[in-house]
Amino acid sequence: MEFLETRFTAMACDNQVQLYVASRQLGEEVAARVIDEVKRIEAKYSRYRADSLLSRINQLAGVGPVEIDEETFALLRHAKACFELSGGLFDITSGVLRRAWDFKAATPPSDEALKRILPLIGWDKVELTATSVFLSVSGMEIDFGGIGKEYAVDRASAVLAAHGIDSALVSLGGDVRVLGARPDGSGWPIYIAHPRKPGVVLGAMPLALGSLATSGDYMRYFDYDGRRYCHVLHPKTGQPAHTWQSVTVVSALCIDAGSITTIAMLMEESAKAFIANRNENALLVDQAGKISVFGLFEKFVTR
């Protein structure tokens, strides 16, 4: 078996595919198809591309419904399930808050700025059928942040599996899925970043199968007047999550792991009960640096 690692950029992040294959030629062909699939999803659902399906949906907010395919309906149905599971905290219409939050300016928005935007948020304002979606209020937007990149990880893994690859790792910006152990039977070491020490890891979680995703207040943030403001924003208040430095979850699908990490960040102090009640595999780091572990992470050893 040959080992092949391919690195590429997509979805505004650094990505990699690692796999063991019978031949280098096969590995290169499969890696190229993985990259094509990730870029297909980016082109279809990026809010930064005026020609994407997502942009068309947003452009027609308050005007009329947009026809969607089965793939898009499944993504939106997942978003709806997350909205219901989280009591309305996970809401893909909350991306519109970026109009108020300028993380480059590193200054919190005024209460008035948030009040102007909050009425545009609410999954209840989305009219979804199996063939169309309509944002009923002009100015609304949907944003697949929290599930889009994770969905791409799962799709990339499906491409690998379809080509008979059974020992591989896909990482898109640190969101990971593993397809089978390495040839020696060991799991792939997935390193958990220290949320306060760049370049330092808390430790490694060996994975032979499944996905791992992390949300945190250290990925996009600014410090202002002694307080950290991160990009994980509450749809009901417009304010950043503030209880956890990071939340890491292991699940079968990356889209599920990513959804749970975001929900836990937004649940604040209730996150631990939520994680425990669902029997999730999770590692949470609070603002004091204290680590709480659940499920598989109970055997996790920090460095």
Backbone bond lengths (Angstrom), bond angles and torsions (degrees), N, CA, C in turn:
res aa  C-N    CA-C-N  psi(-1)  N-CA   C-N-CA  omega(-1)  CA-C   N-CA-C  phi
1 M - - - 1.468 - - 1.531 109.92 -
2 E 1.309 116.05 138.87 1.459 120.82 177.79 1.527 110.19 -105.50
3 F 1.325 115.23 144.05 1.466 120.71 176.51 1.520 108.84 -97.93
4 L 1.342 115.24 133.86 1.465 120.43 179.20 1.516 109.26 -133.94
5 E 1.323 116.27 132.41 1.461 121.44 175.51 1.523 108.33 -121.27
6 T 1.334 116.17 129.05 1.456 122.34 178.00 1.509 109.14 -123.13
7 R 1.321 116.89 128.54 1.467 121.60 178.22 1.532 109.01 -111.68
8 F 1.319 116.04 143.48 1.459 120.39 179.57 1.521 109.66 -156.83
9 T 1.321 115.46 164.53 1.459 121.73 179.43 1.518 109.41 -112.89
10 A 1.312 116.29 131.75 1.464 123.32 175.49 1.515 107.41 -164.75
11 M 1.335 116.45 157.78 1.456 121.38 179.96 1.525 112.27 54.89
12 A 1.320 115.85 33.21 1.465 123.39 177.13 1.527 112.58 60.57
13 C 1.328 117.11 31.78 1.460 119.14 177.78 1.527 110.77 -149.73
14 D 1.323 114.60 165.91 1.462 121.32 178.20 1.531 108.55 -88.52
15 N 1.322 115.33 133.70 1.455 120.75 -173.18 1.525 110.68 -131.62
16 Q 1.328 114.53 163.19 1.455 118.42 177.47 1.526 111.51 -153.36
17 V 1.323 114.79 151.76 1.457 123.08 172.61 1.523 106.65 -125.10
18 Q 1.313 116.75 125.30 1.455 122.10 175.87 1.526 107.56 -119.35
19 L 1.322 116.98 132.37 1.453 118.88 -178.38 1.515 112.14 -153.98
20 Y 1.319 113.92 154.67 1.455 121.96 172.88 1.519 107.63 -106.75
21 V 1.332 116.00 127.27 1.462 121.27 -174.70 1.529 110.53 -137.30
22 A 1.347 114.35 163.74 1.456 119.46 179.98 1.524 111.57 -68.93
23 S 1.357 116.42 -31.73 1.462 119.38 179.83 1.520 109.85 -145.22
24 R 1.312 115.50 152.48 1.456 120.52 179.32 1.532 111.12 -63.83
25 Q 1.307 117.12 -36.96 1.454 121.06 179.59 1.526 110.96 -60.37
26 L 1.333 116.56 -45.77 1.461 120.32 178.03 1.521 110.35 -61.86
27 G 1.320 116.40 -43.02 1.457 120.43 -179.74 1.516 112.30 -60.54
28 E 1.324 116.46 -42.77 1.461 120.29 -179.72 1.526 111.45 -67.11
29 E 1.335 116.58 -38.10 1.464 120.46 178.37 1.527 111.13 -65.38
30 V 1.310 116.12 -44.48 1.468 120.08 -179.07 1.525 110.73 -68.16
31 A 1.329 117.54 -41.89 1.466 120.92 178.78 1.526 110.43 -60.29
32 A 1.326 116.88 -38.96 1.472 120.70 179.05 1.524 110.52 -63.76
33 R 1.318 116.99 -38.01 1.466 120.52 178.98 1.527 111.37 -70.85
34 V 1.316 116.07 -33.91 1.467 119.99 174.76 1.527 109.94 -61.67
35 I 1.323 116.15 -46.82 1.466 120.70 -179.99 1.526 110.34 -62.15
36 D 1.315 116.79 -41.51 1.464 120.46 178.52 1.529 110.76 -60.20
37 E 1.324 116.51 -40.88 1.464 120.24 -178.93 1.523 111.41 -67.27
38 V 1.324 116.97 -42.23 1.462 120.48 178.40 1.524 110.15 -62.87
39 K 1.303 117.24 -43.16 1.466 120.50 -179.15 1.531 111.50 -70.83
40 R 1.331 117.19 -29.31 1.467 119.80 174.32 1.527 110.54 -63.07
41 I 1.306 116.05 -44.54 1.465 120.40 -179.62 1.523 110.26 -66.74
42 E 1.330 116.35 -39.87 1.461 119.97 177.96 1.523 110.52 -61.19
43 A 1.337 117.11 -44.72 1.468 120.65 -178.73 1.520 111.77 -65.25
44 K 1.297 116.55 -31.64 1.467 121.16 -176.70 1.524 112.14 -80.38
45 Y 1.334 117.48 -36.14 1.458 120.02 -169.87 1.527 115.03 -119.82
46 S 1.320 118.39 7.63 1.466 120.08 179.93 1.526 111.05 -74.73
47 R 1.313 116.00 133.04 1.472 119.71 175.76 1.531 110.72 -80.89
48 Y 1.315 117.50 -7.24 1.460 121.62 179.82 1.527 112.05 -89.02
49 R 1.334 117.22 -7.60 1.463 120.91 -178.44 1.522 109.42 -109.15
50 A 1.318 115.71 122.27 1.466 120.44 -177.93 1.516 112.17 -65.58
51 D 1.353 116.84 -22.75 1.458 120.11 -177.31 1.525 113.35 -95.86
52 S 1.321 118.30 7.18 1.466 120.60 -179.38 1.524 111.16 -78.71
53 L 1.317 115.51 158.22 1.460 120.46 176.07 1.524 110.27 -60.85
54 L 1.329 115.70 -40.29 1.467 119.37 -179.31 1.527 110.70 -60.59
55 S 1.328 116.86 -43.16 1.461 120.22 179.83 1.528 110.78 -63.66
56 R 1.317 116.85 -37.85 1.467 119.84 179.00 1.528 110.52 -64.32
57 I 1.322 116.58 -42.24 1.468 120.79 177.80 1.523 109.84 -59.05
58 N 1.330 116.21 -44.68 1.468 120.73 -178.62 1.530 111.80 -69.54
59 Q 1.314 116.38 -38.32 1.467 120.17 -179.24 1.526 112.08 -64.34
60 L 1.325 116.88 -28.56 1.464 121.23 -178.27 1.526 113.27 -97.78
61 A 1.339 116.11 14.55 1.465 119.32 175.75 1.520 109.62 -58.88
62 G 1.331 116.21 130.11 1.458 121.31 -179.77 1.510 114.36 77.80
63 V 1.336 116.43 -2.21 1.459 120.85 -177.84 1.523 111.30 -107.32
64 G 1.334 115.98 -54.74 1.451 118.72 -178.47 1.515 112.29 -175.44
65 P 1.328 117.24 165.89 1.464 121.34 -178.71 1.522 112.29 -72.28
66 V 1.327 114.99 157.14 1.464 122.21 177.80 1.525 107.89 -118.24
67 E 1.304 116.13 134.34 1.467 120.75 178.98 1.526 109.70 -69.62
68 I 1.319 116.53 136.32 1.462 121.22 -179.75 1.518 110.02 -128.44
69 D 1.326 115.64 159.65 1.460 120.90 178.50 1.526 110.10 -98.06
70 E 1.312 115.47 -178.60 1.469 121.26 -176.70 1.522 111.77 -63.21
71 E 1.315 116.90 -37.98 1.467 121.17 -179.80 1.525 110.57 -61.72
72 T 1.324 115.91 -47.62 1.465 120.17 -178.61 1.523 111.23 -66.92
73 F 1.324 116.46 -39.54 1.461 119.83 177.22 1.523 110.62 -60.39
74 A 1.330 117.67 -41.36 1.467 120.89 179.27 1.529 111.25 -63.48
75 L 1.337 117.20 -40.55 1.469 120.48 178.17 1.531 110.80 -64.52
76 L 1.312 116.46 -44.13 1.467 120.28 -179.59 1.527 111.12 -68.63
77 R 1.303 116.52 -34.39 1.469 119.68 176.66 1.532 110.07 -66.39
78 H 1.334 116.17 -37.61 1.468 119.45 175.52 1.529 110.17 -63.57
79 A 1.322 116.75 -42.51 1.463 120.87 178.44 1.523 110.68 -60.80
80 K 1.305 116.49 -40.47 1.471 120.49 177.54 1.520 110.91 -63.13
81 A 1.327 117.20 -42.78 1.464 121.27 179.03 1.527 110.76 -61.89
82 C 1.343 116.57 -39.26 1.470 120.55 178.55 1.522 110.86 -67.45
83 F 1.322 116.59 -38.67 1.463 121.50 176.62 1.529 109.89 -58.84
84 E 1.299 116.63 -45.91 1.466 121.04 -178.67 1.525 111.26 -69.54
85 L 1.321 116.33 -42.54 1.468 120.88 179.89 1.516 111.50 -61.23
86 S 1.322 116.95 -36.33 1.470 121.72 -174.20 1.528 113.53 -92.57
87 G 1.311 116.74 3.76 1.463 118.71 -176.99 1.514 112.57 66.51
88 G 1.330 116.13 30.85 1.455 120.88 177.47 1.513 115.36 92.03
89 L 1.336 118.07 1.12 1.461 120.45 -178.97 1.528 112.29 -77.23
90 F 1.327 116.70 -37.99 1.467 120.18 176.64 1.518 106.65 -88.58
91 D 1.317 116.21 105.95 1.464 120.64 -172.66 1.523 108.59 -139.47
92 I 1.325 116.65 111.10 1.467 119.50 -175.10 1.522 112.43 -72.96
93 T 1.332 117.88 -3.63 1.472 119.01 173.64 1.527 111.29 -86.45
94 S 1.334 117.82 -2.12 1.465 120.18 -176.48 1.524 113.01 -82.65
95 G 1.338 117.45 -5.39 1.458 119.54 178.78 1.516 113.08 -60.89
96 V 1.327 115.78 -19.85 1.461 120.55 178.76 1.530 112.05 -62.81
97 L 1.328 116.84 -16.03 1.471 120.98 178.45 1.530 112.29 -62.42
98 R 1.318 117.28 -17.80 1.473 118.98 178.61 1.524 111.47 -62.95
99 R 1.334 117.02 -19.05 1.459 119.33 176.35 1.527 111.42 -65.43
100 A 1.330 115.28 -26.65 1.469 119.60 179.15 1.526 111.91 -96.25
101 W 1.335 115.85 -35.19 1.458 120.26 -176.06 1.526 110.35 -94.99
102 D 1.329 116.27 113.03 1.457 122.13 177.10 1.523 107.48 -110.34
103 F 1.325 115.99 99.42 1.459 119.39 -175.35 1.523 112.44 -73.70
104 K 1.313 117.73 -16.23 1.465 119.81 174.46 1.519 110.56 -76.94
105 A 1.328 116.18 -35.92 1.467 119.62 178.15 1.518 111.54 -72.34
106 A 1.358 116.20 -22.95 1.470 122.78 177.02 1.529 112.86 57.47
107 T 1.326 115.13 39.79 1.466 121.05 176.87 1.527 108.95 -135.25
108 P 1.334 118.44 130.33 1.464 120.06 -179.99 1.528 111.07 -64.25
109 P 1.326 117.06 147.62 1.470 120.09 178.23 1.526 110.80 -74.03
110 S 1.305 116.51 162.05 1.464 120.95 176.79 1.528 109.78 -76.26
111 D 1.324 116.02 159.82 1.460 120.20 175.95 1.524 110.91 -59.27
112 E 1.323 115.85 -35.71 1.458 120.07 -179.44 1.531 111.25 -64.98
113 A 1.330 116.35 -39.38 1.462 120.12 179.43 1.523 110.92 -63.37
114 L 1.312 116.26 -40.32 1.461 119.95 178.96 1.527 111.28 -69.10
115 K 1.311 116.60 -39.41 1.468 120.12 -179.20 1.526 111.97 -62.32
116 R 1.319 116.37 -29.80 1.467 119.65 179.05 1.533 111.62 -72.05
117 I 1.327 116.50 -27.54 1.457 120.83 -174.70 1.530 113.17 -94.92
118 L 1.313 117.91 -34.33 1.463 120.92 -174.97 1.525 114.04 -53.14
119 P 1.352 120.15 -36.08 1.475 119.17 178.01 1.531 114.38 -64.11
120 L 1.337 117.42 -13.88 1.459 120.92 179.07 1.523 112.00 -86.78
121 I 1.331 116.83 -4.75 1.460 121.64 -175.51 1.526 110.13 -102.18
122 G 1.338 115.32 139.06 1.456 119.25 175.46 1.516 111.85 149.05
123 W 1.317 116.35 113.58 1.463 120.69 178.66 1.530 111.39 -58.70
124 D 1.330 116.59 -27.32 1.466 120.28 179.58 1.532 111.76 -63.22
125 K 1.318 117.05 -15.41 1.468 120.82 178.79 1.528 112.08 -90.75
126 V 1.337 117.10 -0.25 1.463 122.48 179.50 1.528 109.16 -94.79
127 E 1.317 116.50 126.92 1.463 121.89 177.89 1.528 107.82 -104.45
128 L 1.341 114.85 108.92 1.460 121.36 -172.70 1.525 111.31 -117.82
129 T 1.327 115.42 130.57 1.460 121.79 169.70 1.518 107.67 -125.84
130 A 1.307 117.40 177.22 1.461 121.23 -179.73 1.522 112.13 -66.73
131 T 1.336 117.25 -16.22 1.465 119.96 -176.00 1.523 114.59 -124.47
132 S 1.337 117.56 -3.28 1.467 118.90 -178.81 1.519 111.61 -154.40
133 V 1.325 114.74 160.36 1.458 121.05 173.64 1.519 108.52 -139.55
134 F 1.322 115.19 141.41 1.465 120.70 -178.23 1.515 109.19 -138.18
135 L 1.330 116.27 123.64 1.459 121.93 172.89 1.525 106.00 -88.81
136 S 1.314 116.09 111.56 1.461 119.96 -165.72 1.528 115.30 -75.86
137 V 1.334 117.32 -13.70 1.461 120.60 -177.63 1.532 109.95 -114.23
138 S 1.311 116.39 127.85 1.459 120.81 177.96 1.525 110.54 -58.24
139 G 1.314 116.62 133.52 1.462 121.02 -178.76 1.516 113.44 97.20
140 M 1.319 117.33 -11.78 1.462 120.52 176.67 1.529 110.60 -67.66
141 E 1.324 114.73 159.83 1.455 121.31 173.75 1.519 109.19 -147.20
142 I 1.311 116.21 154.42 1.454 120.18 164.65 1.514 107.78 -115.48
143 D 1.319 115.32 152.78 1.454 122.53 -176.38 1.521 106.53 -143.53
144 F 1.324 117.03 127.45 1.456 120.31 -177.66 1.529 113.25 -86.69
145 G 1.325 117.57 18.58 1.454 120.38 173.70 1.519 109.41 -58.98
146 G 1.322 116.54 131.77 1.460 120.43 -178.24 1.514 112.96 101.50
147 I 1.347 116.90 -21.26 1.469 119.72 176.38 1.527 113.19 -135.43
148 G 1.330 118.31 -22.24 1.460 120.75 -175.14 1.520 113.43 -65.18
149 K 1.320 116.53 -52.17 1.469 119.89 -179.59 1.527 110.44 -66.28
150 E 1.315 115.63 -37.23 1.457 120.56 179.73 1.537 110.74 -66.77
151 Y 1.313 115.53 -38.16 1.464 119.34 175.51 1.527 110.23 -63.33
152 A 1.312 116.93 -39.59 1.466 120.98 178.31 1.528 111.08 -62.68
153 V 1.333 117.33 -36.75 1.467 120.73 175.89 1.526 109.87 -60.06
154 D 1.326 116.16 -45.89 1.464 120.02 -179.49 1.531 111.71 -64.94
155 R 1.328 116.26 -39.42 1.459 119.44 178.98 1.533 110.65 -68.01
156 A 1.318 117.08 -39.78 1.462 120.47 177.19 1.529 109.91 -61.15
157 S 1.313 116.65 -39.49 1.464 121.14 178.72 1.519 111.18 -66.22
158 A 1.333 116.24 -35.96 1.460 120.38 177.80 1.522 110.92 -64.47
159 V 1.326 116.76 -36.78 1.466 120.86 177.15 1.523 109.89 -62.97
160 L 1.317 116.84 -44.66 1.462 121.04 178.43 1.526 110.94 -60.10
161 A 1.332 115.53 -47.67 1.462 119.63 -178.22 1.527 111.45 -62.77
162 A 1.334 116.40 -37.74 1.466 120.55 -179.35 1.523 112.03 -64.62
163 H 1.330 116.84 -21.38 1.457 121.15 178.93 1.534 111.81 -101.62
164 G 1.317 115.77 16.27 1.447 120.31 174.11 1.515 115.56 78.66
165 I 1.335 117.54 12.99 1.467 120.69 179.22 1.527 108.56 -80.86
166 D 1.316 116.87 122.96 1.467 119.99 -177.54 1.527 113.06 -123.94
167 S 1.335 116.65 13.91 1.466 121.60 174.02 1.522 107.35 -145.02
168 A 1.349 115.51 94.97 1.464 119.32 -173.44 1.517 111.11 -159.12
169 L 1.321 114.15 162.62 1.459 122.55 176.38 1.526 108.16 -137.12
170 V 1.320 115.85 133.77 1.460 122.48 174.15 1.522 107.98 -118.41
171 S 1.316 116.97 130.44 1.462 121.60 177.31 1.520 109.32 -132.41
172 L 1.325 115.57 120.50 1.459 121.42 174.52 1.528 107.80 -114.84
173 G 1.317 115.45 103.97 1.454 119.68 -179.70 1.515 114.09 59.01
174 G 1.335 117.11 27.73 1.459 120.58 178.23 1.514 114.64 97.43
175 D 1.338 117.71 -11.10 1.458 120.88 171.97 1.521 106.99 -85.47
176 V 1.337 116.59 127.40 1.462 121.17 -163.68 1.524 111.85 -127.04
177 R 1.332 114.64 145.14 1.461 120.52 166.55 1.519 108.73 -135.93
178 V 1.329 115.41 138.73 1.458 122.42 -177.84 1.527 109.28 -116.31
179 L 1.322 115.38 134.24 1.464 121.68 177.08 1.524 108.56 -112.88
180 G 1.306 117.66 88.66 1.449 121.02 175.53 1.510 114.21 84.52
181 A 1.317 115.36 155.34 1.465 122.16 -179.89 1.522 110.73 -69.02
182 R 1.320 115.36 167.79 1.455 120.55 173.30 1.537 109.22 -72.38
183 P 1.330 118.27 163.93 1.468 120.38 -175.26 1.527 114.81 -54.08
184 D 1.324 117.60 -27.84 1.468 119.23 179.72 1.525 112.35 -84.58
185 G 1.346 116.59 3.60 1.457 120.51 177.68 1.517 114.55 91.23
186 S 1.322 117.45 -5.81 1.467 120.66 -178.89 1.520 111.31 -84.20
187 G 1.337 115.17 156.72 1.456 120.01 175.86 1.517 111.36 -78.02
188 W 1.314 115.92 162.93 1.463 121.56 175.94 1.535 108.05 -81.14
189 P 1.333 118.30 127.06 1.472 119.29 179.44 1.531 111.40 -75.12
190 I 1.322 116.73 115.36 1.457 121.76 179.23 1.520 107.92 -103.65
191 Y 1.313 117.13 116.23 1.461 121.29 -173.37 1.531 111.32 -87.31
192 I 1.320 114.78 133.69 1.464 121.95 -179.34 1.524 108.20 -97.25
193 A 1.321 116.83 118.35 1.463 120.99 -177.18 1.519 111.57 -67.22
194 H 1.326 116.20 141.54 1.461 121.15 172.32 1.527 107.58 -73.99
195 P 1.333 118.33 124.20 1.467 119.67 -174.07 1.527 115.63 -71.19
196 R 1.308 117.28 -8.69 1.465 119.25 -179.80 1.521 113.88 -123.72
197 K 1.330 117.61 -3.89 1.452 120.93 -178.25 1.525 109.46 -128.16
198 P 1.332 117.65 93.27 1.465 121.22 -178.49 1.525 111.72 -54.41
199 G 1.324 116.07 133.99 1.451 120.71 178.96 1.511 114.36 84.60
200 V 1.328 117.01 -5.21 1.462 122.13 179.39 1.526 108.64 -107.61
201 V 1.333 116.76 144.19 1.459 120.07 178.87 1.520 110.20 -112.53
202 L 1.325 115.72 149.37 1.465 120.56 174.32 1.521 110.48 -71.67
203 G 1.322 115.69 -32.11 1.454 121.76 -178.11 1.509 109.58 162.72
204 A 1.318 116.47 -168.22 1.457 121.09 -177.98 1.519 110.29 -126.50
205 M 1.330 115.64 139.14 1.451 122.45 174.54 1.525 107.82 -107.96
206 P 1.352 119.15 113.00 1.466 119.63 178.26 1.524 110.62 -75.95
207 L 1.329 116.21 126.18 1.461 121.54 179.96 1.522 109.86 -122.28
208 A 1.326 116.15 130.97 1.450 120.89 174.06 1.521 110.75 -106.12
209 L 1.336 115.79 -16.85 1.455 120.67 179.63 1.521 108.62 -163.71
210 G 1.312 117.19 134.37 1.462 120.27 177.79 1.516 112.64 120.42
211 S 1.326 114.78 -168.82 1.468 121.66 -173.47 1.517 111.50 -131.31
212 L 1.322 114.15 155.87 1.465 120.94 177.02 1.526 108.75 -138.67
213 A 1.322 115.86 134.56 1.466 121.16 177.22 1.515 109.47 -139.90
214 T 1.319 115.48 153.92 1.463 121.76 -178.99 1.521 110.29 -134.47
215 S 1.334 115.59 138.54 1.465 122.10 167.82 1.517 106.66 -118.95
216 G 1.336 116.26 149.04 1.452 117.60 -179.35 1.509 112.72 -163.86
217 D 1.320 114.75 169.26 1.464 120.15 179.83 1.519 111.89 -92.03
218 Y 1.342 116.82 11.87 1.466 121.45 -177.09 1.520 112.26 -111.22
219 M 1.331 117.41 -0.03 1.458 119.90 -175.01 1.529 111.52 -85.70
220 R 1.325 116.51 -47.92 1.466 121.78 172.69 1.511 106.37 -137.94
221 Y 1.321 115.81 116.23 1.459 119.18 -174.08 1.518 110.05 -162.94
222 F 1.319 114.74 170.35 1.453 120.81 166.42 1.523 107.82 -148.04
223 D 1.308 115.83 154.28 1.465 121.84 177.03 1.521 108.44 -103.53
224 Y 1.323 115.58 132.87 1.456 120.54 -177.85 1.512 109.21 -144.60
225 D 1.317 115.60 124.07 1.462 121.64 176.99 1.531 111.59 52.78
226 G 1.347 115.59 42.67 1.455 120.98 174.98 1.512 115.36 79.97
227 R 1.326 117.31 8.66 1.464 120.55 -178.68 1.527 110.07 -127.97
228 R 1.336 115.69 144.25 1.469 120.24 177.84 1.530 109.56 -93.43
229 Y 1.335 114.91 133.12 1.463 121.74 176.95 1.533 107.62 -117.00
230 C 1.332 116.67 117.03 1.459 120.00 -177.53 1.525 111.03 -107.98
231 H 1.335 115.84 172.80 1.467 121.25 -173.25 1.525 113.44 -83.37
232 V 1.334 117.78 -5.04 1.468 120.13 177.98 1.524 107.42 -84.35
233 L 1.325 116.67 104.97 1.462 122.12 -168.78 1.526 112.43 -111.65
234 H 1.325 115.48 137.70 1.463 121.46 177.80 1.529 109.63 -74.10
235 P 1.326 117.44 125.72 1.468 119.87 -178.41 1.530 113.57 -68.49
236 K 1.324 117.03 -19.84 1.471 119.61 -176.57 1.521 112.44 -90.05
237 T 1.330 117.10 -24.74 1.463 120.74 -178.53 1.522 112.71 -117.76
238 G 1.331 116.63 -22.75 1.461 120.89 -175.52 1.514 113.27 80.16
239 Q 1.343 116.90 2.69 1.461 121.28 -177.43 1.530 111.49 -96.05
240 P 1.336 117.37 153.48 1.462 120.76 -179.04 1.527 112.71 -70.40
241 A 1.332 115.03 151.76 1.461 120.87 169.92 1.522 108.05 -64.09
242 H 1.342 116.94 148.28 1.468 118.30 -172.31 1.523 114.96 -139.49
243 T 1.334 118.93 -2.55 1.465 120.44 -174.05 1.521 113.06 -86.26
244 W 1.336 117.08 -36.94 1.459 120.38 -171.49 1.523 112.39 -114.26
245 Q 1.340 115.28 135.86 1.462 119.80 170.76 1.521 109.82 -70.66
246 S 1.323 116.81 -39.76 1.459 120.42 177.77 1.524 110.73 -159.96
247 V 1.317 114.54 154.47 1.462 122.69 174.28 1.519 107.19 -133.87
248 T 1.325 117.18 125.69 1.465 122.92 178.62 1.521 108.73 -119.86
249 V 1.323 116.32 135.84 1.470 121.23 -177.64 1.523 109.41 -133.00
250 V 1.325 115.73 139.69 1.462 122.75 171.61 1.522 108.23 -109.06
251 S 1.327 115.91 130.26 1.457 121.68 179.50 1.521 108.47 -148.46
252 A 1.327 116.27 171.86 1.467 119.29 179.60 1.514 111.13 -65.26
253 L 1.344 117.05 -46.92 1.456 122.38 -179.43 1.522 110.24 -104.41
254 C 1.314 116.77 143.22 1.456 120.23 179.75 1.525 111.21 -68.38
255 I 1.327 117.30 -34.50 1.460 119.74 -179.75 1.532 110.42 -63.84
256 D 1.326 117.05 -32.96 1.461 120.30 177.22 1.530 110.84 -73.72
257 A 1.333 116.47 -43.42 1.461 119.84 178.66 1.523 110.94 -60.12
258 G 1.335 116.82 -44.71 1.458 120.60 -179.88 1.514 112.68 -65.02
259 S 1.317 116.99 -39.96 1.465 120.97 179.60 1.525 110.75 -62.99
260 I 1.335 116.33 -44.24 1.467 120.09 -177.51 1.525 111.25 -66.87
261 T 1.336 117.65 -37.14 1.469 118.65 179.31 1.531 110.60 -63.19
262 T 1.330 116.24 -42.49 1.472 119.77 -179.95 1.520 110.99 -66.43
263 I 1.322 116.76 -43.78 1.467 120.46 178.72 1.522 110.30 -59.87
264 A 1.337 116.91 -44.62 1.463 120.21 -179.40 1.523 111.49 -62.89
265 M 1.330 117.08 -41.65 1.468 119.80 176.98 1.522 110.59 -57.00
266 L 1.329 116.39 -43.34 1.460 121.23 -175.90 1.524 112.86 -77.72
267 M 1.315 117.86 -21.27 1.458 120.79 179.36 1.525 112.92 -77.06
268 E 1.325 115.38 -9.49 1.471 120.01 177.69 1.539 111.31 55.52
269 E 1.338 118.34 -127.47 1.458 122.23 -174.19 1.525 113.01 -65.12
270 S 1.338 118.41 -20.48 1.470 121.25 -178.82 1.529 112.22 -82.20
271 A 1.315 117.30 -3.72 1.466 120.58 -173.69 1.519 112.68 -61.88
272 K 1.318 118.18 -40.92 1.463 119.86 -176.64 1.526 111.40 -64.06
273 A 1.314 117.14 -40.84 1.464 120.28 178.01 1.526 110.20 -65.70
274 F 1.325 116.39 -39.84 1.458 121.99 178.23 1.527 110.23 -61.34
275 I 1.322 117.32 -47.27 1.463 122.54 179.91 1.524 110.41 -62.95
276 A 1.325 116.75 -45.66 1.462 120.95 -178.28 1.521 112.18 -65.38
277 N 1.313 117.09 -42.71 1.469 121.06 -178.88 1.521 112.54 -64.76
278 R 1.328 116.21 -29.18 1.468 120.57 -179.96 1.530 112.45 -93.57
279 N 1.325 117.02 -0.59 1.465 121.61 -178.89 1.536 111.70 56.70
280 E 1.328 115.19 40.64 1.460 119.52 178.32 1.529 110.82 -77.46
281 N 1.324 115.62 156.67 1.465 121.98 171.57 1.518 106.94 -94.91
282 A 1.318 117.19 109.41 1.463 118.64 -171.46 1.520 112.42 -147.96
283 L 1.335 113.05 154.88 1.465 122.15 173.41 1.523 106.71 -131.63
284 L 1.339 115.95 123.03 1.460 121.45 -178.96 1.519 109.44 -119.60
285 V 1.323 116.14 137.34 1.461 121.99 176.77 1.521 107.68 -117.63
286 D 1.347 117.08 119.83 1.462 119.29 -177.70 1.527 110.96 -86.32
287 Q 1.318 116.58 -178.94 1.463 120.50 -174.32 1.526 113.43 -67.80
288 A 1.317 117.29 -17.53 1.461 120.35 175.89 1.525 111.86 -89.48
289 G 1.357 115.84 -2.78 1.452 119.90 -178.74 1.514 113.93 89.74
290 K 1.335 117.46 3.45 1.463 120.84 179.68 1.526 109.68 -75.64
291 I 1.338 115.50 135.85 1.454 121.90 -177.33 1.527 110.62 -101.56
292 S 1.324 116.48 132.57 1.464 122.75 173.33 1.522 107.59 -117.13
293 V 1.336 116.56 134.14 1.461 120.39 -175.92 1.523 110.79 -124.01
294 F 1.342 114.48 148.79 1.455 121.79 -179.31 1.526 109.66 -140.65
295 G 1.335 116.91 145.73 1.456 121.78 175.72 1.513 113.35 60.85
296 L 1.317 116.76 -129.07 1.463 121.78 -177.85 1.519 112.62 -56.54
297 F 1.314 117.02 -28.35 1.463 120.42 -177.14 1.525 112.94 -74.81
298 E 1.327 117.40 -6.80 1.469 118.88 176.73 1.528 111.38 -65.02
299 K 1.342 116.05 -19.94 1.454 120.74 176.09 1.513 112.73 -98.23
300 F 1.332 115.45 2.62 1.455 121.23 -178.71 1.524 110.24 -70.39
301 V 1.323 115.43 131.66 1.454 120.80 -179.87 1.526 108.98 -113.32
302 T 1.337 115.76 119.47 1.462 119.04 178.84 1.510 110.01 -79.66
303 R 1.323 114.31 157.07 1.467 119.21 179.26 1.512 111.12 -82.36
